[in-house]
């Protein structure tokens, strides 16, 4: 059994690698928040249409991102084993898988107006959303390329550059939004299409900066030499690891989308409170996500060295740190739920009291599921680092959709507990995922 003292050598590397990744994740969320704020000041109907369009874009994107996430553990293991040739091969095939996926899904974006109409959206919203995706859809290529380069660098513990490039992209995106949404300084006023153009340009700039950094930092990898040449064995490995990651992530994302639909049945104020509480929960989740990505890299390196003791130590260290983060965030959320909600609500809003009444309970629920949410994302990330993704995908999907979604409906809708009941169902699904994933990690991957 690993003693607590033996975790100390693993905690420092986890924090050194994880904190920049946390910063990068929070900066990525900031891009979405800034887009929402700026479009909200431009035109409410355009904002609604862009929210609709970005929901479709993100749903499609998250599946393709699985191929990029598969690069991290493969690069970490190859780097630890001193195999730069495999680092190059894996990363190239990460590009191949991601770009191939982009080609397949691009028509979904370019022909989206009939899809939105079929989903019951108004003709005007469908038209504006489709015009946004006419531009933003092409951004699937730089967006996935950024993910692959970030995975390549993170797999070699180069997390700080990932964070700073993401922060710079956030600032660039905000500046381009100002120019292209509102038509400032003589630029054309493109509204939603301006926001789409800003996103594509910011991601393209990130690709260029990360590619230059990668080439200069690891010239021996020759990352972009003969990029056109296929490596079918490594492409198969990236695909086999990547698609379950994408599906598992989609299953979790869709669970929260389903929760929004159920809460929407209850009323506008309840849905607004749900959105606010979810924003707060998303920020705290980014801390767990960044630390879990660091755990993927560290356990992937230990896996490449064949160091079983280190794998066990890293796993427990990641769990302990995540629980510590959860304890802090629980204390904050539980201590000041009402002031946190007020940050998002106009004092003159006639639904303010109703939003606060529901929102306080939801923030308490967000505090409660911090432990389970952190534990499950750490477990599934450690399993990815050990290149175990298919069974965890099924365990996660079962937890979210056979436990979380039905339980949320039973408690929130059928039993009449409202939005808090829906969130209690989410907590149940996350708890189930945490138990199943940690059981697999400890009994299957770390036994002996």
N, C-alpha and C positions, 0 to 999 in steps of 0.2 A: 504494500500500500504506500502511495506517495505521501510523505510527511509535509506539513504545511511549510516548514522551513525550506524544503526543497523547491518550493514554488518561487522563491525570491529571485533566483537567477533568470526566471522566465518573465517576471512581471515588468522589469525595466525595458527589455527589448520590445515587449508588447506595447508599452506606453509610447516609447520612442517612435515606433512605426505607426501605431494606431492613432495618436493625436493628430498628426498631419492629415491622415485619411478622414478623421472626424471633421476637421476643418474643411476639407474638400467636399465632403457630403453636405455640410451645412451651406457652403457657398453654392452648390448645385441647387439646393432648395431655394436659396435666395433668388436665383434667376427666375424661378417660377413665380415667386411672390412679387418681384419687381414687375414682371410682365402683367400680372393681374392688377397691380396698383395703377400702372400707367395706362393700360387699356380701359380700366374703370373710369379714369379721368377723361378719356377720349370719347367713349360712347358705350352706353350700357348694352345695347343690342349687339355691337361688335364684340364686347367682352363675352357675352353669353355664347355667341357663335364660336369664338376662339376657344373657350372652355370646352365646348362640344368637340371641336376639331382636335384639340390637344389630348383629349381623353382617348380618341381613336388612335392618334399617333403614338401615345405612350403605351397603349395596350399592345399594339403591333411591335413597337420598339423593344419592349421588355422581353419578349420571346427571343428576338435576335441577340439581345445583350447576353443571353446565356452562353453563346459561343465565345464572347470576350471574357466572361468570368471563368470559363474553362481554361483560358490561357494562364491565369494566375498560378494555380497549383502546379500545372505542368512546367511552367518556367521556373518556379521556385524549386521544384524537385531537380530539374536538370541543372540549374545553377549550383545547387548544393552538391550535386554529384560531379561538378566540374566538367560539364558537357555543353560548351557553347554552341556546338553544331545543332544540338537538339533544341536549345533555346531559340535559335534562329528558325529552325524548321517549324516548331510549334507556333511561334508568333506569326510567321508567314501564313500558315494554314488557318490561323485565327482570322487574319484579314480575308482570306479566301472564303471561309464560311460566312463571315459577316457580310461581305460584299455580295456574295451569291444570294443570301437571304434578302438583302436590300433590293436586288433586281427582281426577285419574286414578288415582293410586297409593294413595290412602287405603284403598280396599277391600282391598288386599293386606294391610295391617296389621290391619284390623278383622276379617278372616276368615282369620287366619293359622294357627289351630290345625290345620285339616285339612292345610294345607301342611306343617307340621312333622311331622305323623303320616305323611304320604306320603313324607317324606324319611327315615323310619325312626327318628325320635326316640321316646323312651318317652312314654306318655300323660301322666305327671305333668310331665315337662319341657315337653312341648308345651302343657299347660294353663297352667303358670306363665309361659312365654314369651308365650303369646297374651294373658294378662291384662296383662302388661307393655305389649304393643303396643296394647292397647285404649286406653291412655292416651298412650303415647309416639308412637303413629301420628299423633295430632293435632298433635304437635310438628313435623311436616314443614313446616307453614306458617310458624311463626316461625323455624325453622331456615333455611329458604330465604330468608325476608325478611331475616334478619340477613346472609346471604351477599350479597344484592343491595345492601344499604346499605353493607356493607364494601367491595364492589367500586366503588360510586359514590364513596365517600370516598377510597379508595386511588387511583382514577383521577385524583383531583385533589390527590394527594400529601398527603392528610390521614391518614397512617398511625399517628401517635401515639395519636389518639383511638381508633382501632381496637384497638390493643394494650391500652390501659387499660380499655376496656369489656370486652374478653375476659378480662383479669385479674380485674376485678370480678365478671364472670359466673362465673368459676371459684370464687371465694370464696363467692358467693351459693349456687352449686350445692352446695358442700360443706356449708354451714350447713343448707340445706334437706334435704339427704340425712340429716344427723344427726337432724333433727327428724322426718322422715317415714319413714325406713327403720326407725329404732329406737323411734319413739314417744316421744322425749324431750320434757320440759317439758309433758307433758299432751297432746301431739299424738297422733293415731292412729298405730299401728304398722302401716305398709302394706308393709314389705319392698320387694320389687321394684317394686311399683306406686308406692311412695313415691319411689324413685329416678327413675322415669319422670316423676312429677309435678314433681319438683325440676328435671329437665332442661327440661320444657316451660315452667315458670315462669321459669327463668333465661334461656332464649332469648327469651321474651316481654318480659322486662325489658330485655334488650339491644336488642330492636327499638325499644322506647319511647325509650330513651336516645339511640340513634343517630338516630332520626327527629327528635327534638327538636334534637339538635346540628346535623343537616343543615339543618333549617328555619331555625335561627338563624344558621348560618354562611353559607348561600347563599340568602338570602331572594329574590334575583332569579330563582332557578331555579323557584320556585313548584312544588316537586316534587310536592306532594300536592293541588294544585288540579286538579279534573276528572280525578282518577286513574281514574275509571270510563270515560273516553273512549278508544276504541281508536285506535291509529295503526298501520295494517296494514303499511305499508312498513317501519317500524322493528321491528315485531314479527317480520316475516319475516327481517330482518337479524340480530336477536338469536337467533332460532331456528337460522338457517343457520350462525352461528358457534358457537352453544352446544352443539348436540347432538354434534358431533364431539369437543368438549372433554370432555364427560361420558363418551362411549364410550371415548376414549383413557385417561382416568383409571380407568375401570372395568376396562379391559384390564390395566393395571398392577396395580391392587389385586387382581384375580382371579389374576394370576400368583403373587403371594405367598400367596394362599389355596391355590392348587394346590400350591405348595411345602410348605405346612403339611400337606396331605393326604399327599404323598409321604413326608415325614419321619415322619409318624404311622405309616406302614407299618413303619417301622424299630423303633419302640418308644417307650415312655412317656418314658424319660430323654432320648432324642434329640429328642422333640417339646418337652419342657420346655426343653432347651437352645436349640432353635430359637426358642421364644417369647422367651427372655431376650435372645438376640442380636438378634432383630428389634426389641425395645424399644429397645436401644441404637442400632441403625441408624436407627430412626424419629426419635429425638431429633436425631441428626446430620443426617438428611435435612431436618428442619424448617429448619435453617440455610440449606441450598441452596434450599428452597422459598420462604422469605421473601425471599431475595435475588433469586430468579427472578421473583417477583411484582413487586418493585420494577423489575426490568428490563422487564417487560411495560408498566408505566406509562411509563417514560422513553422506550422506543422507540416506544410508542404516541403520545406527545407529539411526538416527532421525525417520526413518520409524518404526523401532522396538519399539521405545518409544512412537510412535503415536504423535509426536511433529510437527504439521503442520507449525507453525511459523518458527521453525528451518529449515524445509525443504525448505521453500521459501527463507530464508536468505542464506542458503548454496548454493542454485541454483544461486542466484544473485551474491554472492561472487565469485563463480567459474567462472561465466561469466566475471565479472570485472577483475579478475586476468588473465584470458586467454586473454582478450583484451589488458591488459597491456603487457603481454608477446609478443603478436602479434605486438604491436606498436614498441617494441624494435627490434624485428627481422625484421620488415619491414624497419626500419631505417638502420639497418646493411646491409641487402641485397640490398637495393636501393642505398646505399652510395658507396659500393665497389664491384659491380658485376664482373668487369673484373679481379681484383686481385684474387677473389675467384675462378674463372674459371681457371686461370693460375696455381693454385695449383695442378690441375688434368691433365694438358696438358704438354707433353714434349716440350721444346722450339724448338727441332729439328723436331718435327712432321710436315710433309708437309701440313696436314689439319688444323694446329693450327689456322690460321686466319679465316677459315670458321667456325671452332668450336666456336671461340670467338664471331664471328658475330652473330651466332644463339643463343649462350649461354647467352649473355647479355640480350637479349629479354626474354628468358625463366626465368632468375633469377628475372627480373622485374615482370613477371607473378607469380612466386613463392611468391614474396613479396605481391602481390595483394591478392592472395587467402589465406594468413595467417589468416585474420579475419574470413573468412567463414569456413576454415578448423578447426580452434580452436573452433569456436562456435558450429559446428555440432558434433565434438567428445565429447565436454563437455555435450551437450544436450543428446546424446544417452547414455552416461555414467551415467548421472543423472537418466535417465529413467530405466537403468539397476539396479541402486541402489534401485529404487522403484519397482523392479521386474516386469517391463513392457517392454517386449522385442519383442512380435510378431508383433504388429502394427508398431513399429519403424523399424523393419526389412523390411517390405513392403515399408515404406516411404523412407528408405535409398536406397533400390534396385531401386525404381522408379526414385529417384533423379539421381542416378549414371548412370542408363542404359536407361531410357526414356528421360532424359534431358542431362546429361553430355556427354555420348558417342556419341549420334547423333549430338549434337551441336558441339562437337570437330571435327567430320567428315565434317560437313557443313562448318564451319569456316576455318578449316585447310586444307582440301583436296578440297572440291567442290569450295569454294570461293577463294582458292589459298593463304590464309594467312600463310600457312606453319606451322611449329612447334608451333609458338606463337598462332596461331588460335586453334590448338589442345588443348593447355593448357588453352586457354580462355574457351573452352568447359568444361574442367575439373572444372574450377572456377565456371561456371554456375551451374554444377551439385552439387558442394559443397554448393553453396548459397541456392539452392533449398532445399537441405537436412537440412541446418541450420534453414531455415524458418519453414519447416514442423515439424521438431523435437521440436523446441522451442515452436511452437504453441500447439503441443500435451502436452508437459510438463506443460505449464502454464494453458491451458484451461481444460485439463482432469485430470492431477495429482495434481495440486496445486491450483485449483479453490476453492473459498469459503473463 
